[in-house]
Amino acid sequence: MISTGTYAYKEMRFSYMHHKTRQCPISNPYYNLTELLCYDQCADGWYADFTTMTCKKCLYYCQTCTNASACSACDPSNDFRTLSATQQCNPLPGYYDPGTNSSTALPCTSPCATCTTSATYCLSCVSGYYLKTASCLSCSAAIPNCNACNNATFCTLCASGGNGTSCTSCTSSQYLTASNTCAACSSAVAYCSSCTSASQCTLCQSTFSLASPTSCVCNSSAYLSNGTCLLCSDAISYCATCTGAASCTSCATTFVLQSPTSCVCNSTSFLNANTSKCQLCTTVVAYCESCTSTTCSACLATFVLVGNACTCATGYYPDSGTNSCASCSVIAHCVACSDSSTCTACATGYKVNIATGACDVQPCTVPNCDTCIALSTTVCQSCYSGYSVGSAGASCLNYCGNKAIDTATEQCDDGNTVSGDGCSSTCTL
């Protein structure tokens, strides 16, 4: 195809050459020798010669040009030329320039692939012909049953059963015999589609696999039936490998072999009708072991089925890493937790630290008690200064001489326990 583009219409103004000076006016400086008129610019198909100030004709195949030998666009009426890098409108491959000052390029005559000066003056030939003195001659006429050749004596591609005297190769589905003939690969190795010799198959027919250079067999996912490999899965649903239409040997991933003719989902999955694949029960209900597409019927070991959910017993949490319930005891003094670092209930004498998730020692609830006995908040072991542990550690009692009057039991307290100074040793008056 020619180079395409938008060509603006040139609105040219013209005038006549001055009859006395024989010169064009400044406004229309370019003289067209053919029309004997002065123009302000040269028309398409012409170029301005600034030396002579005349409009000169472009090459016959140019739409526009910059000088006598360089086109800037090709004639748009001709579809068989293209603008080259050297600014020539050359014929497309398979066409030639008739050389008659015609912009039209003409097609070569087959078997010429490319030509010049005429339709039959060949530069190259189509397949099956060779070039000789600008003519294309038939390979098969020179060498019987030859499909391609370099010349009249050297065949490069023989037809099936060919007997070319200088045949060097055959089609990919054939091999060259000792007698320079081509024989089908499948005649030497059953189901072979490509080979280098009678004993060297390199590629088997579709659905067949190369077991050895001389053997094509059905691949593991297919079986042989009437000379054709058929997929195991077409005979037995979800079958991956088989020895025949009724003998499956293994199933597709997530399926298990129930019988030679049946592949089913394993006990921990179910058949997804939308994908035609086995889907793990754990994708429906977390930690589920047995299920339907919507309901769990049994949980993994250590889990308890509650409704349609698998949960851990109190004192345990679900460990996704092991798919089991792990003890909350990983957190010191914890009796219930949501995970390995977050306790939700602590042992007696401890309370949950909301910020850390740990169990902290719970302070004593006995008034004026400094320390309770281990794991107790109600049995005081030692009281603050000025107090003594009461019966069974249930309270902290003040004593006289602590400079503090316990209004419930004391009338005075002078800071000592000596009588006779206005306050008795029992803190009474």
C-alpha positions in Angstrom: 0.0 0.0 0.0 1.1 3.6 -0.6 2.0 5.9 2.3 -1.2 7.6 3.3 -1.8 11.1 4.6 -3.9 14.2 4.3 -3.2 16.3 1.3 -4.4 19.9 1.5 -5.8 21.5 -1.7 -3.4 24.1 -3.0 -5.2 27.3 -3.7 -2.8 28.6 -6.3 -2.9 32.1 -7.7 -1.5 32.7 -11.2 -0.8 35.6 -13.5 0.7 36.1 -17.0 4.4 36.8 -17.6 5.0 40.4 -18.3 5.1 40.7 -22.1 8.0 43.2 -22.1 10.3 42.0 -19.3 9.5 38.3 -19.8 9.5 37.9 -16.0 7.0 36.7 -13.5 5.7 39.1 -10.8 7.0 38.9 -7.3 3.6 37.7 -6.1 3.6 34.8 -8.5 7.4 34.0 -8.9 7.2 30.4 -10.3 6.9 30.0 -14.1 5.3 26.8 -15.5 6.9 26.2 -18.8 4.0 23.9 -19.9 1.2 26.2 -19.1 3.2 29.4 -19.7 1.7 30.9 -16.5 3.2 32.4 -13.3 2.2 30.7 -10.0 2.6 31.7 -6.3 3.4 28.0 -5.6 3.8 24.8 -7.6 0.9 22.3 -7.9 1.0 18.7 -6.6 3.2 16.6 -9.0 5.5 19.6 -9.5 8.4 21.1 -7.5 9.9 24.6 -7.3 13.3 24.9 -8.9 14.7 27.9 -7.0 17.6 28.3 -9.5 15.4 28.9 -12.5 12.3 29.9 -10.6 10.3 27.4 -12.6 7.8 24.6 -11.7 9.3 21.2 -12.8 7.6 17.9 -13.0 8.1 15.3 -10.2 8.9 11.6 -11.0 5.9 10.0 -12.6 5.0 7.9 -9.5 5.2 10.9 -7.0 2.1 12.5 -5.6 4.3 15.3 -4.2 8.1 15.8 -4.3 10.9 18.0 -3.0 13.1 17.7 -6.1 13.6 15.8 -9.3 14.5 12.5 -7.6 12.9 12.5 -4.1 9.2 11.8 -3.5 7.4 13.0 -0.3 4.2 11.1 -1.0 3.2 8.4 -3.5 0.3 8.6 -6.0 -2.8 7.7 -3.9 -4.5 6.1 -6.9 -2.0 3.2 -6.9 -2.2 0.7 -4.1 0.9 -1.3 -5.1 3.7 1.2 -4.3 5.1 2.3 -1.0 7.4 5.2 0.0 10.9 3.9 0.8 13.5 5.3 3.2 15.2 6.8 0.1 12.0 8.7 -0.9 11.2 6.4 -3.8 7.8 5.0 -4.5 8.9 1.4 -5.0 6.6 -1.5 -6.0 5.4 -3.9 -3.3 6.9 -7.4 -3.2 5.2 -9.4 -6.0 4.8 -6.3 -8.2 7.1 -4.5 -10.7 7.5 -1.1 -12.3 6.6 -1.3 -16.0 8.9 1.6 -16.7 6.4 3.5 -18.9 6.1 6.6 -16.8 3.0 5.0 -15.2 2.4 5.3 -11.5 0.7 1.9 -11.5 2.8 -1.1 -10.4 1.8 -4.4 -12.0 1.7 -7.9 -10.4 4.3 -10.5 -11.1 3.1 -13.7 -12.8 3.3 -16.9 -10.7 5.5 -18.8 -10.1 7.5 -15.6 -9.8 7.5 -14.5 -6.2 9.3 -11.2 -7.1 10.1 -9.7 -10.5 11.4 -6.6 -12.3 10.8 -4.9 -15.6 8.1 -7.5 -16.5 5.7 -9.9 -14.9 7.8 -12.9 -16.0 11.3 -11.6 -15.4 11.7 -13.3 -12.0 14.0 -12.4 -9.1 12.7 -15.2 -6.8 10.3 -18.1 -7.0 7.4 -19.5 -5.0 7.9 -22.8 -3.2 8.3 -25.8 -5.5 10.2 -23.8 -8.1 13.8 -22.8 -8.6 15.3 -19.7 -10.4 17.1 -20.1 -13.7 18.0 -17.1 -15.8 15.1 -15.0 -14.6 12.6 -17.9 -15.0 11.0 -20.1 -12.4 11.1 -23.9 -13.2 9.3 -26.7 -11.5 11.3 -28.8 -9.0 9.1 -31.8 -9.6 9.7 -31.6 -13.3 13.4 -31.8 -12.7 13.3 -34.2 -9.8 10.3 -36.6 -9.6 8.2 -36.1 -6.4 10.3 -33.2 -5.2 8.4 -30.5 -3.3 11.3 -28.0 -2.9 14.7 -27.6 -4.4 17.7 -25.3 -4.9 18.3 -26.2 -8.5 17.6 -29.0 -11.0 19.7 -31.5 -9.2 19.4 -30.7 -5.5 16.1 -31.5 -3.8 15.6 -30.1 -0.3 12.2 -31.5 0.4 10.7 -34.7 -1.0 7.1 -35.6 -1.3 5.8 -38.7 0.5 7.2 -41.7 -1.4 9.5 -39.4 -3.4 12.5 -40.8 -5.2 14.5 -37.7 -5.9 18.1 -38.4 -6.9 19.5 -35.8 -4.5 16.8 -35.6 -1.8 18.3 -34.5 1.5 15.3 -34.1 3.8 11.6 -34.9 4.2 8.6 -33.3 6.0 8.6 -33.4 9.8 6.2 -36.3 9.7 8.5 -38.4 7.4 12.0 -39.8 7.4 14.5 -40.3 4.6 15.0 -43.9 3.7 18.3 -45.4 2.4 16.9 -45.2 -1.1 16.3 -41.5 -0.8 12.6 -41.8 -0.5 10.3 -40.4 2.2 8.3 -42.7 4.5 5.8 -41.8 7.1 7.1 -41.8 10.7 4.0 -43.7 11.9 4.8 -46.5 9.5 8.0 -47.2 11.5 6.8 -46.2 15.0 3.1 -46.5 15.7 1.5 -43.1 16.5 4.7 -41.2 15.8 4.2 -37.7 14.3 7.8 -36.6 13.9 11.0 -38.5 13.6 14.6 -38.4 12.2 14.8 -42.1 11.2 12.9 -45.3 11.3 14.2 -45.9 14.8 14.2 -42.4 16.2 10.8 -41.0 16.9 11.0 -37.5 18.4 7.4 -36.6 18.9 4.2 -38.6 19.2 0.7 -37.8 18.1 -1.6 -35.8 20.3 -2.5 -37.6 23.7 0.5 -40.0 23.1 3.8 -39.8 25.0 7.2 -40.9 23.9 8.1 -43.9 26.0 11.3 -44.6 24.0 12.6 -43.6 20.5 10.6 -46.6 19.1 7.5 -46.4 21.3 4.5 -44.0 21.6 2.1 -44.8 24.3 -0.9 -43.1 25.9 0.2 -40.8 28.7 -0.8 -41.7 32.3 -4.0 -39.7 32.1 -5.3 -41.5 29.1 -5.9 -45.1 27.7 -5.8 -46.6 24.3 -9.1 -47.2 22.5 -9.3 -48.1 18.8 -6.0 -46.4 18.0 -6.9 -43.2 20.0 -5.9 -42.1 23.5 -9.0 -41.2 25.5 -8.8 -39.3 28.8 -9.4 -41.3 31.9 -11.6 -38.6 33.3 -13.9 -38.9 30.4 -14.6 -42.6 31.3 -14.5 -42.2 35.1 -15.2 -38.9 36.7 -12.3 -37.3 38.5 -9.9 -40.2 37.5 -6.3 -39.0 37.0 -4.7 -42.2 35.8 -6.1 -45.5 34.5 -5.4 -48.6 32.5 -8.7 -48.7 30.7 -12.2 -47.3 30.6 -13.2 -49.4 33.7 -9.9 -49.4 35.6 -8.9 -46.2 37.4 -5.6 -46.4 39.3 -5.5 -42.9 40.9 -7.8 -40.0 41.3 -7.5 -36.2 40.9 -6.2 -34.2 43.8 -8.5 -34.3 46.9 -10.3 -37.3 45.5 -9.8 -40.9 46.7 -10.3 -44.2 44.8 -13.4 -45.8 46.2 -13.4 -48.5 43.5 -11.8 -49.0 40.0 -14.7 -47.0 38.6 -15.3 -44.5 41.3 -13.4 -41.4 42.6 -15.0 -39.7 45.6 -14.0 -36.9 48.0 -12.1 -38.0 51.1 -13.8 -38.0 54.5 -12.5 -34.5 55.3 -14.0 -32.8 52.2 -17.2 -32.6 50.1 -17.8 -32.2 46.4 -18.4 -28.5 45.4 -21.0 -28.6 42.7 -19.9 -25.2 41.3 -16.2 -26.1 40.9 -16.5 -29.9 40.5 -13.7 -30.2 43.0 -13.4 -31.5 46.6 -13.4 -28.7 49.1 -12.1 -29.1 52.6 -14.6 -29.1 55.4 -12.4 -26.6 57.2 -13.3 -24.0 54.5 -17.0 -24.3 55.5 -16.6 -24.5 59.3 -13.3 -23.9 61.0 -11.7 -27.0 62.5 -14.4 -29.2 61.0 -13.5 -32.8 60.0 -16.7 -34.1 58.4 -19.4 -32.1 56.7 -21.8 -31.3 53.9 -21.6 -28.1 51.8 -23.2 -26.2 54.7 -23.2 -28.2 57.9 -20.4 -29.7 60.0 -21.1 -33.1 61.5 -17.8 -33.7 63.3 -14.9 -31.7 64.5 -11.2 -32.3 64.5 -9.8 -34.0 67.6 -9.8 -31.9 70.8 -12.6 -29.7 69.4 -16.2 -29.8 70.5 -19.1 -29.3 68.1 -21.5 -26.7 69.4 -24.3 -26.0 66.9 -22.6 -25.6 63.6 -19.3 -24.5 65.1 -16.2 -26.3 66.4 -14.9 -24.8 69.6 -12.4 -25.7 72.4 -13.4 -26.7 75.9 -12.9 -24.2 78.8 -9.2 -23.9 79.5 -8.2 -24.4 75.9 -7.9 -22.2 72.8 -7.9 -23.1 69.0 -4.3 -23.3 67.6 -4.4 -22.7 63.9 -0.9 -23.9 63.5 -1.6 -27.4 64.7 -5.4 -27.4 64.0 -6.0 -28.5 67.6 -6.9 -27.1 71.0 -4.0 -25.9 73.1 -4.0 -25.4 76.9 -4.4 -21.9 78.3 -1.8 -22.9 80.9 0.8 -21.4 78.5 -0.2 -18.2 80.4 0.7 -18.5 84.1 -2.3 -18.8 86.4 -4.8 -18.6 83.5 -7.9 -20.9 83.5 -9.6 -19.5 80.3 -8.2 -17.7 77.2 -8.9 -16.7 73.6 -5.4 -17.3 72.3 -1.9 -18.0 73.5 -1.3 -14.5 74.9 -4.7 -13.3 76.0 -6.2 -14.7 79.2 -9.9 -14.2 79.9 -10.1 -15.7 83.4 -7.4 -16.2 86.1 -7.0 -18.6 89.0 -8.0 -17.6 92.5 -5.8 -14.8 93.8 -5.1 -13.5 90.4 -6.9 -11.1 88.1 -6.7 -10.4 84.3 -4.5 -7.6 83.2 -6.5 -6.2 80.4 -3.5 -4.3 78.9 -1.2 -7.4 78.7 -3.6 -10.3 78.8 -1.6 -11.8 81.7 -2.7 -12.9 85.2 -1.5 -10.5 87.9 -1.6 -11.2 91.7 -4.9 -9.9 93.1 -4.4 -7.5 96.1 -5.8 -8.4 99.5 -9.4 -7.3 100.3 -8.8 -7.4 104.2 -8.6 -3.7 105.4 -5.2 -2.6 106.6 -3.7 -5.9 105.4 -0.3 -5.7 103.8 0.0 -9.3 102.5 -2.5 -12.1 102.2 -1.6 -15.8 102.3 -0.8 -17.4 98.9 -3.7 -17.5 96.4 -6.1 -15.8 98.9 -7.5 -12.3 98.9 -9.4 -12.7 102.2 -6.9 -14.3 104.6 -4.4 -11.7 105.8 -0.8 -12.9 106.6 0.6 -9.5 107.8 -1.0 -6.2 108.6 0.3 -2.6 108.1 2.3 -1.0 111.1 0.0 -0.3 114.1 -2.3 -3.3 113.3 -2.2 -7.0 114.2 -3.7 -10.0 112.4 -7.1 -10.9 113.8 -8.6 -14.3 114.3 -8.1 -16.6 111.2 -6.6 -13.7 109.4 -10.0 -12.3 108.7 -9.1 -8.8 109.9 -6.3 -6.4 111.0 -6.8 -5.0 114.5 -5.2 -1.8 115.7 -3.2 -1.8 119.0 -2.8 0.8 121.8 0.2 3.0 121.5 0.1 3.7 117.8 -0.9 7.3 118.3 -4.1 6.7 116.6 -7.5 6.5 118.4 -9.8 3.8 117.1 -13.1 5.3 118.1 -14.7 1.9 118.1 -12.4 0.4 120.8 -10.2 3.2 122.2 -10.8 6.2 124.4 -7.3 7.6 124.2 -3.8 6.8 122.8 -0.7 8.7 124.0 1.7 6.7 121.9 2.7 4.2 124.5 1.3 1.3 126.6 2.3 2.6 130.0 -0.5 3.3 132.6 -0.6 6.2 135.0 0.0 9.0 132.5 -3.6 9.7 131.8 -4.0 6.9 129.3 -4.0 3.3 130.4 -2.2 0.5 128.6 -5.6 -0.5 127.2 -6.1 2.9 125.7 -8.9 3.7 128.2 -9.2 6.7 130.6 
